[in-house]
Amino acid sequence: MAKTVFNSDTTLLCTTGIIDRAEREKDFRKIWPEMEKLYANGDPSLFRKFSFFVYRSFNERFLEGRTPRQHFYQLKNYFDFFMSDLAPISDNSGLGGLPGALVNVKPPLDKSLPSVEKRMASTGIMIHAADSPFIFENIGGYLNMTERYIFSSIHPVMTVRREHGRVVDILPPEEEGKKEVFIKFVIRKLVNPKDIKKLESEIISILNALYLSVYDFGRMTEETSKLQIELCRDRQDRKDAPEIAEFLKWLVPQNFIFMGMTRFDVVKRKGGAHLAERNESRMGVYRDRELMNTVYPGLAEEIEERILKTLHVREVMALDFLLNSPSIIYNPVAVDAMIIRQHAKDDVPLSVTVLLGRLARGALTSRSSDIPILRKKLDGILRAE
């Protein structure tokens, strides 16, 4: 059975508990005959498949008080939204369009609500997107961070077969094929149309940032590995270079969640040094500065300012935990920016690489003695004692 939990830290009313899939599937088979009678759009087979996967994601509290007729109108509303073509999202990344996504924010459909819920002022958020890691967690974290107050949520994933953009079959998520996710949040009511439009736009930005991070993840890990090799090869005279190289090797690929990566050349001009970003080095959210400023307000400027202020520092690497730049993807908290400096033989900085992301959960639970850099510092402390 599910239970309702109130979290005073986030003012989030949520329902937790294990959903009995077998029991839910049995319940769906009972209500389907009545729902089928209400379907007047030809063959109901796709509607039945979609409804089955969505219905089995409902918890007890969500189902309470709803009749088969109310379930029909609710699921039909979701189905009509889901059946749209997922056209690529327009963006400034240079990739020719990111995986498709649709976002719709509006009040719940009255015909689908039990009488008790008609008195609850709320707004529904429907999202249909190409599935990708952390989509549900990212948007849920963003809604909590912006104090939208989530009342309920579902996020069933399905394997969807399409022909020329049109859905022709809906299968279980374990089947081979492209995965699509339907997400529904019910939040505190939004009244101002500008707030609704702003919310839709920001959710699209979060999806874009996530897709860019996932799209470039392999390349970012590859470039970090190349950087590790460069540090070992080019700076044998620097005692800390091999140590940083070992740390980067430990970082990739399981101990860091990459969100973006870029490289700057340090150019000397009259009046001081200047950073020239290499266009081909932009990966993840760095591909689209406008998007980056939406998802990480002020972060790009803060990082560049820190780089310029520390050009005199001889250390190869700086690890900054940017407390003033919360991320609205992965977690609504500060992000990690790793600044790796590459110097000439006379220790004049030539270039700076920025790795933007979060240390993975496994990294945060690692023993200090297992982490390069920390292991050396720990050895030094033990020897001193």
C-alpha positions in Angstrom: 0.0 0.0 0.0 1.1 3.6 -0.7 1.5 6.1 2.0 1.4 9.9 1.9 4.5 11.8 3.1 4.9 15.5 3.8 8.4 16.8 3.5 8.7 20.1 5.4 12.0 20.9 3.8 10.6 21.2 0.3 6.9 21.6 1.1 6.3 18.7 -1.2 3.2 16.5 -0.8 4.1 13.2 -2.4 3.0 9.6 -2.4 5.5 6.9 -1.9 5.3 3.1 -1.8 5.6 0.1 -3.9 3.0 -0.3 -6.7 1.8 -3.9 -7.1 2.0 -4.1 -11.0 0.2 -7.4 -11.1 -2.7 -6.1 -9.0 -2.8 -2.9 -11.1 -2.9 -4.9 -14.4 -5.8 -7.0 -13.0 -7.7 -3.8 -12.1 -7.2 -2.4 -15.6 -8.6 -5.5 -17.2 -11.7 -5.0 -15.1 -12.4 -1.4 -16.2 -11.3 -1.7 -19.8 -14.6 -3.0 -21.2 -16.4 0.1 -20.1 -13.7 2.4 -21.3 -13.7 0.6 -24.7 -17.4 1.5 -25.1 -16.6 5.2 -24.8 -13.9 5.1 -27.4 -15.3 6.4 -30.7 -12.2 6.9 -32.8 -12.0 3.6 -34.7 -9.6 0.8 -33.6 -8.9 1.3 -29.8 -5.8 -1.1 -29.7 -3.2 1.7 -29.5 -5.3 3.5 -26.9 -5.5 0.3 -24.9 -1.8 -0.3 -25.0 -1.0 3.2 -23.9 -3.6 3.3 -21.2 -2.4 0.0 -19.8 1.2 1.3 -19.3 0.0 4.6 -17.8 -2.6 3.0 -15.6 -0.2 0.6 -14.0 2.0 3.6 -12.9 -0.8 5.1 -10.8 -0.6 4.7 -7.1 -3.6 4.0 -4.7 -4.1 7.6 -3.7 -4.3 8.7 -7.4 -6.9 6.0 -8.2 -9.1 6.5 -5.2 -12.6 7.7 -6.1 -12.3 7.5 -9.9 -14.8 5.7 -12.0 -14.0 3.9 -15.3 -15.6 6.8 -17.1 -13.3 9.3 -15.4 -10.3 7.1 -16.1 -11.4 7.1 -19.8 -11.4 10.9 -20.1 -8.2 11.2 -18.2 -6.3 8.6 -20.2 -7.8 9.7 -23.5 -6.5 13.2 -22.8 -3.1 11.8 -22.1 -3.3 9.6 -25.2 -4.2 12.4 -27.6 -1.3 14.4 -26.3 1.1 11.5 -26.6 0.2 10.6 -30.2 1.6 13.8 -31.7 4.8 13.7 -33.8 8.0 14.3 -31.8 9.6 16.9 -34.1 13.2 17.8 -33.1 13.5 20.8 -30.7 15.0 23.9 -32.3 18.2 25.0 -30.6 21.4 26.9 -31.1 23.7 23.9 -30.5 24.6 23.3 -34.2 23.4 19.7 -34.1 20.4 20.3 -36.4 17.8 19.8 -33.7 17.7 17.8 -30.5 15.4 14.8 -29.7 11.8 15.8 -29.8 9.7 16.9 -26.8 6.3 18.3 -26.2 5.3 20.3 -23.1 1.8 21.4 -22.1 0.8 23.2 -19.0 -2.9 23.7 -18.2 -5.6 22.9 -15.6 -6.6 19.2 -15.2 -9.6 18.0 -17.3 -12.7 18.3 -15.1 -14.4 15.2 -16.6 -11.5 13.1 -15.4 -11.5 14.2 -11.7 -13.3 12.8 -8.7 -15.5 15.4 -6.9 -12.9 15.7 -4.1 -10.2 16.8 -6.5 -12.4 19.4 -8.2 -12.0 21.5 -5.1 -8.2 21.3 -5.3 -6.7 24.3 -7.2 -4.1 22.7 -9.4 -2.3 22.9 -12.8 -1.2 19.9 -14.8 2.1 19.6 -16.7 2.2 17.0 -19.5 5.5 16.1 -21.1 6.1 13.7 -23.9 9.8 13.3 -24.8 12.4 10.9 -26.1 13.5 9.1 -23.0 16.9 10.0 -21.5 18.5 9.5 -18.1 17.4 11.7 -15.3 14.5 13.5 -17.2 11.9 12.9 -14.5 14.4 13.7 -11.6 15.6 16.9 -13.4 12.2 18.4 -13.9 11.0 17.3 -10.5 14.0 18.9 -8.9 13.4 22.1 -10.8 9.7 22.3 -9.7 10.8 21.8 -6.1 13.5 24.4 -6.4 11.1 26.9 -7.8 8.5 26.0 -5.1 5.8 24.8 -7.5 4.6 22.2 -4.9 4.1 18.8 -6.6 0.8 17.1 -5.6 1.3 13.9 -7.8 3.4 12.6 -10.7 3.8 9.7 -13.0 6.5 8.9 -15.7 5.8 5.6 -17.6 8.4 4.7 -20.2 7.3 2.9 -23.4 9.0 1.5 -26.5 7.3 3.3 -29.4 7.4 2.2 -33.1 6.8 5.0 -35.6 6.5 5.2 -39.3 7.0 8.7 -40.9 6.5 10.2 -37.4 3.2 8.4 -36.8 2.9 6.0 -33.9 2.1 2.5 -35.1 2.8 0.4 -32.0 3.4 0.9 -28.3 5.3 -1.9 -26.5 6.7 -2.6 -23.0 9.9 -0.6 -22.2 12.0 -3.8 -22.1 11.3 -4.3 -25.9 14.0 -3.2 -28.3 13.4 0.1 -30.0 13.3 3.8 -29.3 12.0 4.7 -25.8 9.6 7.5 -25.1 8.4 8.8 -21.8 5.1 10.4 -20.8 5.4 12.6 -17.7 2.6 14.1 -15.8 3.0 16.5 -12.8 0.1 18.0 -10.9 1.3 21.2 -9.2 -0.2 24.2 -7.3 -2.4 26.2 -9.6 -0.9 28.8 -11.9 -3.2 31.7 -12.7 -1.1 34.2 -14.7 -0.8 33.1 -18.4 2.8 34.6 -18.4 3.8 32.2 -15.6 2.4 29.2 -17.6 4.3 30.3 -20.7 7.5 30.8 -18.7 7.2 27.4 -17.1 6.7 25.6 -20.5 9.8 27.5 -21.9 12.0 26.6 -18.9 11.0 22.9 -19.0 12.0 22.9 -22.7 15.3 24.5 -21.7 15.9 21.8 -19.1 15.3 19.1 -21.7 17.6 20.7 -24.2 20.4 21.0 -21.6 19.9 17.4 -20.6 19.9 16.2 -24.2 23.1 18.1 -25.0 24.8 16.6 -21.9 23.8 13.1 -22.9 24.6 13.7 -26.6 28.2 14.8 -25.8 28.8 12.6 -22.8 31.0 10.1 -24.8 33.0 12.9 -26.4 33.5 14.7 -23.1 34.9 11.6 -21.5 37.1 11.0 -24.5 38.5 14.5 -24.4 39.1 14.3 -20.7 41.1 11.1 -21.2 43.1 12.9 -23.9 43.8 15.7 -21.5 45.0 13.2 -19.0 47.5 11.8 -21.5 48.7 15.3 -22.5 49.4 16.2 -18.8 51.5 13.1 -18.4 53.4 13.6 -21.7 54.0 17.3 -21.8 54.8 18.3 -18.2 57.2 15.8 -16.8 58.9 18.7 -15.0 55.7 19.5 -13.0 55.3 17.3 -10.0 51.6 17.9 -9.8 50.8 17.1 -13.5 51.0 13.3 -13.1 48.9 13.5 -10.0 46.2 15.5 -11.8 46.3 13.1 -14.7 45.7 10.2 -12.3 42.8 12.1 -10.8 41.2 12.6 -14.3 41.7 8.9 -15.1 39.8 8.1 -11.9 37.1 10.7 -12.8 36.2 9.1 -16.1 33.8 7.6 -16.8 32.0 6.6 -13.6 32.8 9.2 -11.1 31.7 12.4 -12.8 28.4 13.4 -14.4 29.4 15.7 -17.3 27.1 18.6 -18.1 29.5 20.6 -20.2 33.1 21.1 -21.3 35.1 23.8 -23.1 38.6 25.0 -23.6 40.0 28.5 -23.6 43.3 29.8 -25.0 45.0 32.5 -22.9 45.8 35.4 -25.2 47.9 38.3 -24.0 46.8 41.8 -25.0 47.4 45.4 -23.9 45.8 45.8 -20.6 46.0 42.2 -19.6 45.1 38.6 -20.5 42.1 37.6 -22.5 40.3 34.3 -22.9 39.5 33.0 -26.4 37.1 30.1 -26.4 37.8 27.4 -29.0 34.5 26.9 -30.8 35.2 23.3 -31.6 35.8 22.5 -27.9 32.3 23.4 -26.8 30.4 20.4 -25.6 27.2 19.7 -23.6 25.5 22.9 -22.4 28.5 25.0 -23.6 27.2 24.4 -27.1 24.4 26.9 -26.5 25.3 30.0 -24.3 21.7 31.3 -24.3 20.5 27.9 -23.0 23.4 27.8 -20.5 22.4 31.1 -19.1 18.8 29.9 -18.6 19.7 26.6 -16.9 22.8 28.0 -15.0 22.2 31.7 -14.6 25.5 33.6 -14.4 27.6 30.5 -14.3 29.6 31.0 -17.5 30.6 34.5 -16.5 31.5 33.4 -13.0 33.8 30.6 -14.2 35.6 32.9 -16.7 36.1 35.6 -14.0 37.6 33.0 -11.7 40.0 31.8 -14.5 41.2 35.3 -15.2 41.7 36.0 -11.5 43.8 32.9 -11.0 46.0 33.0 -14.1 49.0 33.6 -11.8 48.4 30.3 -9.9 51.0 27.7 -10.8 48.8 24.6 -9.8 47.6 22.6 -12.8 44.1 22.2 -11.4 41.5 24.0 -9.4 38.2 22.3 -8.2 35.5 24.8 -7.5 32.1 24.0 -5.8 30.0 26.9 -7.2 27.6 27.7 -4.3 26.2 30.7 -6.0 25.3 28.9 -9.3 22.6 26.3 -8.6 21.9 23.8 -11.3 18.4 23.0 -12.4 19.4 19.8 -14.0 20.4 16.6 -12.1 20.1 18.4 -8.7 18.9 21.9 -7.7 22.1 22.5 -5.9 25.6 23.9 -6.6 27.7 22.4 -9.5 31.3 21.3 -9.7 33.6 23.2 -12.1 37.0 21.7 -12.6 39.5 24.2 -14.1 42.6 22.5 -15.6 45.5 24.8 -16.5 48.1 23.9 -19.1 51.3 25.9 -18.8 54.3 26.5 -21.0 57.8 25.6 -19.7 58.2 29.0 -18.1 54.8 28.4 -16.3 53.0 31.0 -18.4 49.4 29.7 -18.8 48.6 28.7 -22.4 45.2 27.2 -22.2 42.5 26.3 -19.6 40.0 23.5 -19.8 36.7 23.6 -17.9 34.8 20.5 -16.9 31.3 21.2 -15.7 29.1 18.7 -13.8 28.6 16.9 -10.6 30.6 14.3 -8.8 28.6 11.0 -9.1 27.2 9.3 -6.0 29.8 6.6 -6.1 32.6 9.3 -6.0 31.0 11.0 -3.0 31.0 7.7 -1.1 34.5 6.7 -2.0 37.2 6.5 0.7 39.7 9.4 0.7 42.5 6.9 0.3 40.9 5.7 -3.0 40.9 9.2 -4.6 44.0 10.5 -6.3 45.1 13.9 -5.0 43.4 13.2 -1.6 45.4 10.0 -1.3 48.6 11.9 -1.6 47.5 14.6 0.9 46.4 11.9 3.3 49.8 10.2 3.0 51.5 13.5 3.7 49.5 14.0 6.8 50.2 10.5 8.1 53.9 10.9 7.5 53.9 14.2 9.3 52.3 12.6 12.3 
